[in-house]
Amino acid sequence: MKTVPLILAGGKGERFWPLSRSSRPKQLHSLFGKKTMIEETVARARAASGKETPLVITGADCAAGIRKALAGSGAYHCIVEPAGKNTAPAIALAAAWIQKRHGDAVMLVASADHAIAPLDKYVSAVRAAVAVARDTDSLVVFGIGPTRPETGYGYIHVGKQISRTEDIRCFAVKRFVEKPTLARARMYASSRTYLWNSGMFVWKTSVILEEFKRSMPALYRLTLRATRDGFTKRAIDSFYSACESQSIDYGIMENAARIVAVRGTFFWDDIGSWEAMSRIHTANKRGTVAYGEGVFESDCEKAIVYNASQSAVAAIGLKDTAIVVTPDAVLAIARPLLPHIKKYLSMIKERGFPQTLF
């Protein structure tokens, strides 16, 4: 049975403004390694799946950028969404597409904008997950041991351990918990029975399609119609115009009974906002991260300075501040306000700034 990677690459990455734009979102930038995040994701997926050709689903705004970034990365298939409808429709359509092309296969669902290392530990975890999905018909989610009380992540409450291969452990899942309060996040971080929900999954196409049939029957019927119509552009456009916008977590995972969590021992970060720069790059002794060419930093405390322009950037005496410089925009924001960047971005748009900035 083949393992076919599905890479979800349709997000806008608004929390990474002004670097991330609708036509060039964060997955098209190099934030963690030397290559773009989509290139890194494709390479990981190939390594973990036995070099199977991945399927990439992306939005119309950034499809050209995705094709350019992956031009030298080998063969891949691509479905372009005419409109973003969250993860459930994309996964349902992809499951049907993969099943029609390969028969019943195992799907590895990965996001194009996550930081993961090292590769060998990731590959080992994926192979363990594939074995569980193939042999037990379970929906498998990758859980990550919390390293801090993170209120921006969903959590997985796990039960008894059902298998172990070397340092990779698999657990029955009791429930999913969405974005807790700080007090609860602290409790979860100190407990061994709560893991971060990475949003990466493994399952057989037949199993996940059966779950869509049970929990999201309208979406399942639309998927059957797109399959019958051969996944043409017209069929895909019709599918997206008719389907509801829903996440895989709310639509399927919270209602499913047969879920297993594989505890990943690899480093993982969803790179959700500029705050992630302090986790994926080494800070100096004052807790400051400076990244990019032409940056001068002095006497800053717990600051993030990112330069993606040709200009020189001098950051002096800043505290708990993020500074991001691109060729046409500058963001200066107090770090505690980074979780609210989308609110401020909406306000900026309302002020009539050029659309090219977004």
C-alpha positions in Angstrom: 0.0 0.0 0.0 1.4 3.3 -1.1 1.9 6.3 1.2 1.0 9.5 -0.7 1.8 12.9 0.9 -0.8 15.7 0.8 0.7 19.1 1.4 -1.7 21.9 2.4 -0.2 25.1 1.1 -3.1 27.5 0.8 -2.8 29.7 3.9 -2.2 33.4 3.7 0.1 33.7 6.7 -1.3 37.1 7.7 0.4 36.9 11.1 3.7 37.2 9.2 2.8 40.5 7.6 4.5 42.5 6.1 6.8 39.7 4.8 3.8 37.4 4.0 1.4 38.6 1.3 -1.6 36.9 -0.4 0.5 36.2 -3.5 3.6 35.3 -1.5 2.6 33.8 1.8 5.1 32.6 4.4 5.4 29.1 2.9 7.2 30.8 0.0 9.9 32.3 2.3 12.9 30.9 4.0 12.3 31.3 7.7 13.8 28.2 9.1 16.3 26.8 6.6 18.0 27.8 3.3 15.1 26.7 1.1 11.5 28.0 1.1 9.2 26.3 3.6 7.3 24.6 0.8 10.5 23.1 -0.6 11.5 21.9 2.9 8.1 20.3 3.3 8.1 18.5 0.0 11.6 17.1 0.6 10.5 15.9 4.1 7.3 14.3 2.7 9.2 12.5 0.0 11.8 11.1 2.5 9.0 9.9 4.8 6.8 8.4 2.1 9.3 6.4 0.1 9.7 9.1 -2.6 6.1 9.0 -3.6 4.9 12.0 -5.7 3.2 14.5 -3.4 -0.1 16.2 -4.0 -0.1 19.9 -3.2 -3.2 21.9 -2.6 -2.9 25.7 -2.8 -4.8 28.8 -3.4 -5.3 30.7 -6.7 -3.4 33.8 -5.4 -0.2 31.9 -4.6 -0.3 29.0 -7.2 2.2 30.7 -9.5 4.6 31.3 -6.6 4.3 27.6 -5.5 5.1 26.4 -9.0 8.1 28.7 -9.2 9.4 27.5 -5.8 9.0 23.9 -6.7 10.4 24.1 -10.2 13.5 22.3 -9.2 12.0 19.9 -6.6 11.0 17.0 -8.8 7.5 15.9 -9.8 4.4 16.8 -7.9 0.7 17.1 -8.5 -1.3 20.3 -7.8 -4.9 21.2 -7.1 -5.6 24.9 -7.1 -8.5 26.1 -4.8 -10.5 28.9 -6.4 -11.4 29.9 -2.8 -10.1 28.9 0.6 -12.6 26.8 2.5 -10.3 25.6 5.4 -8.9 22.1 5.7 -11.8 19.7 5.7 -12.8 20.2 2.0 -9.2 20.1 0.8 -8.6 16.8 2.6 -11.8 15.3 1.4 -11.1 16.2 -2.2 -7.5 15.0 -1.9 -8.5 11.7 -0.4 -10.9 11.0 -3.3 -8.2 12.1 -5.8 -5.6 9.9 -4.3 -8.0 6.9 -4.1 -9.0 7.2 -7.7 -5.4 7.4 -8.8 -3.8 4.8 -6.5 -6.6 2.7 -5.1 -6.8 2.5 -1.3 -3.6 4.3 0.0 -2.2 5.8 3.1 -2.3 9.6 3.2 0.3 11.7 5.0 -1.3 15.2 5.6 1.3 17.9 6.2 1.2 21.7 6.3 3.6 23.7 4.1 4.5 26.2 6.8 5.8 24.1 9.7 9.4 23.9 11.1 10.5 20.3 11.7 13.9 18.8 12.6 15.7 16.6 12.5 14.6 14.7 9.4 15.4 11.2 10.7 13.2 11.5 13.8 10.4 12.9 11.6 10.7 10.0 9.1 10.7 7.4 12.0 7.5 8.9 13.4 5.8 9.0 10.1 6.6 5.3 9.4 5.3 4.4 12.8 2.1 6.3 12.1 1.7 4.7 8.7 2.0 1.2 10.2 -0.7 2.1 12.8 -3.1 3.6 10.1 -2.5 0.6 7.8 -3.0 -2.1 10.3 -5.7 -0.7 12.5 -7.8 1.6 10.3 -7.3 4.4 12.8 -7.0 8.1 12.2 -3.5 9.0 13.3 -2.5 12.5 14.6 1.0 13.6 15.5 1.2 15.0 19.0 4.1 17.0 20.3 5.1 17.2 23.9 4.5 20.7 25.2 7.6 22.8 26.0 5.7 25.8 27.3 2.1 26.8 28.3 1.0 27.7 24.8 -2.5 29.2 24.6 -2.5 29.4 20.8 -2.4 25.7 20.1 -5.0 22.9 20.3 -4.2 20.0 22.7 -4.7 16.2 22.5 -5.7 14.4 25.8 -4.2 11.0 25.4 -5.1 7.8 27.3 -3.3 4.5 27.5 -0.2 3.7 25.5 -1.1 1.1 22.8 2.3 0.5 21.2 6.0 1.6 21.3 8.8 1.3 18.8 12.1 2.4 20.2 11.4 6.0 21.3 8.1 6.4 19.4 5.0 5.9 21.5 1.4 5.6 20.3 -1.6 6.5 22.5 -5.3 6.2 22.4 -6.9 9.7 22.1 -9.5 10.6 24.7 -10.4 14.1 23.4 -9.2 17.3 21.7 -9.0 20.6 23.6 -9.0 23.8 21.6 -6.8 26.8 22.6 -7.0 26.8 26.5 -6.7 29.6 29.0 -3.3 30.3 30.3 -4.1 28.5 33.6 -5.2 25.3 31.8 -2.2 25.6 29.3 0.1 25.6 32.3 -1.6 22.5 33.7 -1.4 20.7 30.3 2.3 21.6 29.9 3.1 20.0 33.2 1.1 16.9 32.4 2.3 13.9 30.5 -1.2 13.2 29.2 -1.6 16.3 27.0 0.2 16.9 23.7 0.1 19.7 21.3 -2.0 19.0 18.2 0.4 19.5 15.3 -2.3 19.4 12.6 -0.5 16.6 10.8 -2.3 13.4 10.1 -1.9 9.9 8.6 -4.8 7.6 7.5 -6.0 5.4 4.8 -8.1 7.1 2.1 -10.9 4.6 2.5 -11.0 5.3 6.3 -11.1 9.1 6.1 -13.7 9.0 3.3 -15.9 6.8 5.4 -15.5 9.4 8.2 -16.6 12.2 5.9 -19.6 10.1 4.8 -20.6 9.7 8.5 -19.8 13.2 9.9 -20.0 15.5 6.9 -22.4 13.8 4.4 -23.0 16.9 2.3 -19.2 17.4 1.7 -18.9 13.7 1.0 -21.6 13.9 -1.7 -19.8 16.8 -3.3 -16.6 14.8 -3.2 -18.3 11.9 -5.1 -19.5 14.3 -7.7 -16.0 15.8 -8.2 -14.7 12.3 -8.6 -17.3 11.3 -11.1 -16.6 14.4 -13.1 -12.9 13.6 -13.2 -11.5 16.4 -11.0 -11.5 18.8 -14.0 -11.1 22.5 -13.3 -14.8 22.9 -13.7 -15.5 20.1 -11.3 -13.1 21.5 -8.7 -14.5 25.0 -9.0 -18.0 23.6 -8.6 -16.9 21.6 -5.5 -15.5 24.7 -3.8 -18.4 27.0 -4.7 -20.8 24.5 -3.0 -18.9 23.2 0.0 -19.0 24.7 3.5 -15.8 26.1 5.1 -14.8 23.8 7.9 -11.6 22.6 9.6 -10.7 18.9 9.7 -10.5 19.2 13.5 -14.1 20.4 14.0 -15.6 18.5 11.0 -14.0 15.1 11.6 -11.5 14.6 14.4 -13.8 15.8 17.3 -16.5 13.3 16.3 -14.3 10.3 15.3 -14.0 7.3 17.6 -10.9 5.5 16.3 -8.0 8.0 16.8 -4.4 7.3 17.8 -1.8 9.9 18.7 1.9 9.3 17.7 4.1 11.3 20.0 6.7 12.9 17.9 10.2 13.3 19.3 11.2 15.8 16.6 11.3 19.5 17.0 8.1 21.1 15.7 6.8 24.6 15.5 3.8 25.8 13.4 5.6 29.2 12.7 2.3 30.9 13.6 3.6 34.4 14.1 6.8 36.5 14.4 7.0 35.2 17.9 8.2 31.9 16.4 11.5 33.6 15.4 12.6 33.5 19.1 12.0 29.7 19.1 13.5 28.6 15.8 16.6 30.9 15.9 19.2 31.3 18.7 18.8 34.4 20.8 21.7 36.3 22.3 22.3 36.6 26.0 19.7 39.4 26.2 17.1 37.2 24.6 17.1 39.1 21.3 17.0 37.5 17.8 18.4 39.5 14.9 18.0 37.9 11.4 18.9 39.1 8.0 21.6 41.1 6.3 22.5 44.7 7.4 21.2 44.5 10.9 22.8 46.4 13.7 21.5 45.6 17.2 22.7 47.0 20.5 21.3 46.9 24.1 18.0 45.3 23.0 16.2 43.0 25.4 13.8 40.2 24.2 13.5 41.9 20.8 13.0 40.4 17.4 14.6 42.2 14.5 14.1 40.8 11.0 15.4 42.5 7.8 14.3 41.3 4.4 15.3 44.5 2.6 18.4 46.0 1.2 18.4 48.8 3.7 20.5 48.9 6.9 18.5 48.4 10.0 19.6 49.7 13.4 17.8 48.5 16.5 19.0 50.1 19.8 17.6 49.8 23.3 14.4 48.1 22.3 12.6 45.9 24.8 9.9 43.3 24.1 9.6 44.7 20.6 9.4 43.1 17.1 10.8 45.0 14.1 10.2 43.6 10.6 11.6 45.5 7.5 10.7 44.6 3.9 11.4 46.6 0.8 8.1 48.4 1.0 6.9 48.2 4.6 8.0 48.3 8.2 6.3 46.7 11.2 7.1 47.8 14.7 5.1 46.1 17.4 5.3 45.3 21.1 5.7 41.5 21.3 2.8 41.0 23.7 0.5 42.4 20.9 1.7 39.9 18.3 -1.2 37.5 18.9 -3.5 40.4 17.8 -1.6 41.3 14.6 -4.6 40.3 12.4 -6.8 42.9 14.1 -4.2 45.6 13.4 -3.8 44.4 9.9 -7.5 44.9 9.3 -7.3 48.4 10.6 -4.3 49.1 8.3 -6.4 47.9 5.3 -9.3 50.1 6.3 -7.0 53.2 6.2 -6.7 52.7 2.5 -3.1 51.5 2.2 -2.2 50.0 -1.3 -3.5 46.5 -1.9 0.0 45.5 -3.0 1.0 45.5 0.7 -1.4 42.7 1.5 
